[in-house]
Amino acid sequence: MYHGPGRDAMDYFASVGFAPGFHVNPADFMLDLANGFAQAEYSDRAAEGVSVKQSLIASYARELAPKVKAAIGAGAHVENGHAGGGAGEQPLESCSGSGCTSWTNQFAILLRRSLKERRHETFTSLRLFQIIAPALVAGAMWWRSTPLEVQDRMGLLFFISIFWGVFASFNAVFAFPQERPVLARERASGMYSLSSYFMARMAGDLPMELALPAAFTVIVYLMAGLNPAPAAFALTLVVILSYVLVAEGLGLAIGALMMDAKRASTLATVIMLAYLLTGGFYVHNVPIFMIWAKYSSFTYYCYRLLIAVQYSGHLAQLLPLESTHGEAGTWTCVAALVAMFFGYRLLAYFALRRVRT
């Protein structure tokens, strides 16, 4: 919409036909323009079939975009020691958009922005309540359970799997649909490459998305009195955090494919319901024609890994036969989760390439 010194913003909008008819707060005026609202003095553009946003985009492309790209190109030449205009200097036109800065520089800048934005989204009082309250309730319900209470503990492990599968995937579903306008605008102006944006988003999510699951796990683990061995606790934490990343990847992929928050959340609901039913807690003898659904469920693999960690070496003695016979082994579960972690994110990346710029 505008790029340049703040003091020149109002003059620029007036020069392209968007001057306020009376004294108005510049911030409110520009916010109205960004939202597509225009005053009566220039609302006749709408009657001509040109919206406020379309007019601003056209004005930016005509008036400011060449100057911005030239300034970026000049800055890149100065940084590379070509400001003197020597014989080997390339013309400014050869450097435009994201090609004027390195991939690592784009990644670093986008990562800092992502961390600042995500920090305020993740650690809100409502989000903390959504995590801490269920953790305390679950810890109280399974208070100091013993290893011999096998069915009760398996219920707790399945609850943890379902809770974080649903929570992580649903939060991630809205990420790309909400950012689509910004992503399309910034990529259209050549600010950065899609790969740098995507990798910065993934890296920025790690500390934010894993802090709350870690706190949840500590609370539930201590209150429920699960396997006290330090190795068992560490492995349980690793399994849950890995599972959260896989579930988040599913949500990102659905959001990137649909690019509509309502439709994406509906599809995520159906998929997670299927994963709930095929997770291995409600039904052990799955019909042969539904085996594919069972083995495509990351909830199933997380649940099997949690059981293996808690009852390592004692599966046959403590667990019912139907809970162990014919189920996926530990390394099969690990390999499946790793494949899903990368597969869902690759799917999300290629889906984002379809976003029009």
N, C-alpha and C positions, 0 to 999 in steps of 0.2 A: 504494500500500500504506500509506504514512504520509507525512504532511507536517506539520512543526512542529519545535519545539525537540528536540534530541537527548536531553536529560535526561528528557523526558516520553514517550519512545517505548515503553519497557517497560510503563509504567502504561497507555498506550493499548491495547497488545495484550492486557494482562490484562483491561481493561474490556470487550473484545469477545470474551473467552473463550479467549485464547491466552496463558496464563501458564505459564512453564516450571515443571515439577514439582520442579526442583532447581537449584542455582546453576549458571549457564551463562554463557559469554561472550556478551554481547548481540549482538555482530557475527555470531557463529556462529548464534545463535538466529534472527536476522532473515534471514540467508542461507538457513537451512533453510526458513523460511516462504516466502520468495520462490521457492524451488524446489519448493514444494508438499509439504514433509515436516512432519508433526506428531507430537508425542509422544503417549503412550498416554492422558494425562489428557484430551485433547480430540480424540482420533482417532475418537470415536464419531460425529463429524459425517460422516465418510466413509460410515458405515453408513446414515446418513440420506439419502445421495445428494448431499451437498453437499461438494465438494472444498475443500481449504484455500484455494486461490487464489480460488475463487468466493466463499467466505465473507469473505475479506479484501477483495475488490472490493466486495461488498455493504456491509461495515462502513464502508469508506472513503466510499462514496457516501452512506451514511446519517449518519455522524458527522462526517466532516472536509470533504467536498466543499463543503457550504454555507458553512462558515467560511472556507475557502480562497478561494472566489469572492467572498465579502463583503470579505475583506481586500484582494484584488486590486482590486475595485471602489472601495474606500475610498482605496487608494493612487493610483488613476488620478484620482479627484476632487481629491485634494490637489495632485497635479502640475498639474492644469488650473485651479487656483485656485478650486475650488468647495467647499473645506473649511468655509467659513463658513455654509453652509446657506441661501444667499440664495434669492430668489424664483425665479430662473432655474435652480436646481440640479435635475439629473435624479436620480431615485432610483437606489440602488445596483443594483437588479435590472436596469437597462438596460445595465449594463456587465458582461459576463462573458466568460470565455475569452479567445481571441485578439483579440477586439475591443477589449480594454482597453489595448492597446499598439499602436503604429504598426507597419506592415509593415516599415519600415526597421529599427526596433529589434529586431523578431523576427529579421530577416535577419542583423543584426550579431551578435546573441548566438549564433545557431545557427552562423554562420560561424566564430566563435571556437572553439566546441565542436568543430566538424568539423575545424578545423586541428589542434587538440590531439590529437584521436583519430587522425587520419590520419598525423600525424607519426610516431607510434610504430609504425604498421602498415607504412609505406612504407620507412623507412630502417632496417630490421632487417638483421642480418648475412646472413641467408638470402636476403632479397630482393636485397641488393647482389651476393651471389654468383651469383644467377640471372641477373643482367644483365651483370656484369663478365666472368664466365667465358666465356659465348658470344661476347662482343665480342672478347675476346683470341683465342679459337679462330678466329673468322671473320677477324680481322685477320691471323693467322698463315697461314691457308689461302690468302688472296688477297694475300699480302704483295707490296707494290710492283708490282701488276699494271699493265700499260701500256694505253693507250687502244686499241691494235690488238688486244688480247686481248678481242674483243667478247663472245664467248660466255661466257667466264669472268666478265667484269664483269656481264653480264646475269644470270648465276646468283647473283652476290652481291646485286644489287639485288632480285631476287625473294626471296632468303633474308631480307633485311631486311623486306620487305613481309609475308611469312608470319610471321616471328618476332613482330613487333609486333602483327599482327592477332590472332594466337592469344593472346599474352600479355595484351594489354590487355583483350580481350573476356572472357577467362576470369576475370581478376581482378574485373571489374565484375559478372559474373553473380551473385556471392554477396553483393553489397552490400545490396540491398533485402530478400532473404529473411532475412538475418541481422538486419536492423534492424526487421523487421516487428513483433515484440512491443513494442518501445520506441515505434515510430511509432504503432501503434494505441492504446497506453495514453496517450501524451502528447496525441494529437489528440482522444481521447475526453474528456480533462479540459479541452480547449480551450486548451492552452498556446500554440499557434501555428497559422497557416494552412498548408495543404499547399504553396502556392506559395512561401512564405518558406523552408520546409524544403527544398524541391526546389532552389531557386536557391542557397541556402547550400551545399547538398551539391555542386552543380555547380561553384560558385566555389571551394570548398575543395579540390576534386579537382585543379584546374588546376596549382597549383605543385607538388603532390605527384606527380601522374601524369606531368608533363613533365620533371622533373629527371633521372630515370633514362634515359629515351629520349635526352635531349640528351647525357648522358655516353656512352651506347652509340654514338651517331652520331659523336661526336668521336673516340673510340678507333678505330672501324672505318675511318672516313674517312682518318685520318692513316696508319694501318698499311697499308691497302690502296692508298694512293696514288691516290685518286680525283681527279677534276678539281681542279687546284690553284687555280683562280680563286676569289677571295673570294666573288663573287656566286654561283658554283655551290655552294659550301659552304653559304652562307646559305639558298639556295633548297632545297637538299637537307634541311637542318634543318627548315625551315618545312613542307615536304611531310611529313616523317616525324612531326613533332609534330601536325600536323593529322590525319594518318591515325590516330595513336594516339587522338585524341579521338573520331573517328568510330567506331573499333573499340570503344572504351569505351562509346559510346552504344548500340551494338548489344547489348553485354553487359547494360547497365542495362535496356534495353527487354525483353530476354528474361527477366531476373530479375524485373522488375516484373510481367510477364504471367503467369509461371509461379508465382512466390512459393514455389517449392520448389527448393532448391539442387541436388538430385540430378537432377530432371527438366530444370531449366534448363541444367545443365552438359551433359546429354545432347543437348539441342537445339542448344546452341552448338557442340558437336563436329560434328554433322551439317552445320550451316551453314558452319562454317569449312573442313570438308573439301570442300564444294562450291565455296567460294571459292578453295581451293587449286587445284582442277582447272580452274577457269575463269579463273584469274588472268592468262592470256596467255603463260605460259612453256612449258607442256607442249604445248598445242594452240593452233595459230593459226587453222586452218580449222574453226571450230565449226559443227556442223550447224545448219541454219536453225531447227529446233524447239527448240534450246538457246540461241539468241541471248539470250533474256531472262535466263538465268542468268549469262551473261557480263557483261551490262550492269547487272546488279544487284549485282555483286561490287565492293566498295570496294577489295579487293586489286588488282583489275585497274586501277583508276584510279590508285592509288598507284604501281604498277609502271610504268605509262605515263608518269607525271610524272617519276619518277626517271630513266627513260631519256632523256626530253626534256631534263632539266637536265644530265645528264652528256654528252650528245652534241648539244647545241644547235647548230644550223646545219650539222651533219655527219651527220644521220640517214641520208640517202639514200646517202652515200658509204661509210659505215662499217658500217651495219647491213644484214643480209639483207633482201631485198625482202619476205619474208613477215612480218618484224617491224615493218614500217611501213605496208604497203598495207592499206587498209580499217580501220585502227585509229582509236580515238577521238582527237580533237585535244586540245591542251593545255587550252584554255578549256572544252571539254566535260568534261574530267576534273575541273577545278576546280569547275565548277558542280555536278557530280554529288556531289562530296565535301561541298560546302556544304549541298546539299539533304539529304544523309544525316545530316549533323551535327545539323541542326535536326529532321529527321523522326524519327530514333530517339529523341531526347530528348522530343519531344512525345508520342510513343507511350508512353514510360516514364511521363511525367507523368499521362496519362489512365488508364493502367493502375493507377497508385497510388491514384487516386480510388476504385477499387473496394475498397480495403482497408477492412475493417469497423472502425468506431470505436465 
